[in-house]
Amino acid sequence: MHKNKKTSVTGIIITIVILIIIVIISNIKIQDVTYVENALGVVIMPIQNGLTYLKNWISR
């Protein structure tokens, strides 16, 4: 199988960017993130609860 050199370089660059983003996110202060977590929790939790209820209702 022949690999395209341009595709390989692009994959390496994307991987490096993702790893840098993970390092930056892991170094953010927890206090700054809690506001975002709370806001997302208010939006996502009802959706998650609804989907869990639907899954349990279907699997009866």
C-alpha positions as CSV (number, residue, x, y, z in Angstrom):
1,M,0.0,0.0,0.0
2,H,1.4,3.4,-1.1
3,K,1.1,6.2,1.4
4,N,0.8,9.8,0.3
5,K,3.6,11.8,1.9
6,K,1.4,14.9,2.1
7,T,-1.3,13.0,3.9
8,S,1.2,11.6,6.4
9,V,2.6,15.1,7.2
10,T,-1.0,16.4,7.6
11,G,-1.8,13.6,10.0
12,I,1.3,14.3,12.1
13,I,0.5,18.0,12.3
14,I,-3.1,17.3,13.3
15,T,-1.9,14.9,16.0
16,I,0.5,17.5,17.4
17,V,-2.1,20.2,17.4
18,I,-4.6,17.9,19.3
19,L,-1.9,17.0,21.9
20,I,-1.0,20.7,22.4
21,I,-4.7,21.5,22.9
22,I,-5.0,18.7,25.5
23,V,-2.0,20.0,27.4
24,I,-3.4,23.5,27.4
25,I,-6.8,22.3,28.6
26,S,-5.3,20.2,31.3
27,N,-3.4,23.2,32.7
28,I,-6.4,25.5,33.0
29,K,-7.4,26.3,36.6
30,I,-10.3,24.3,37.9
31,Q,-12.2,27.4,39.1
32,D,-12.3,28.8,35.6
33,V,-13.8,25.5,34.2
34,T,-16.5,25.1,36.9
35,Y,-18.6,27.9,35.4
36,V,-18.5,26.2,32.0
37,E,-19.2,22.8,33.5
38,N,-22.2,24.2,35.4
39,A,-23.6,25.8,32.3
40,L,-23.1,22.7,30.2
41,G,-24.5,20.5,33.0
42,V,-27.8,22.5,33.1
43,V,-28.2,22.0,29.3
44,I,-26.9,18.4,28.9
45,M,-28.2,16.7,32.1
46,P,-31.9,16.9,31.1
47,I,-31.1,15.5,27.7
48,Q,-29.0,12.7,29.2
49,N,-31.8,11.9,31.7
50,G,-34.4,11.8,28.9
51,L,-32.3,9.5,26.8
52,T,-31.6,7.2,29.8
53,Y,-35.4,7.1,30.5
54,L,-36.1,6.3,26.9
55,K,-33.5,3.5,26.8
56,N,-34.9,2.0,30.0
57,W,-38.5,2.2,28.7
58,I,-37.5,0.5,25.4
59,S,-35.5,-2.3,27.1
60,R,-38.4,-3.3,29.4
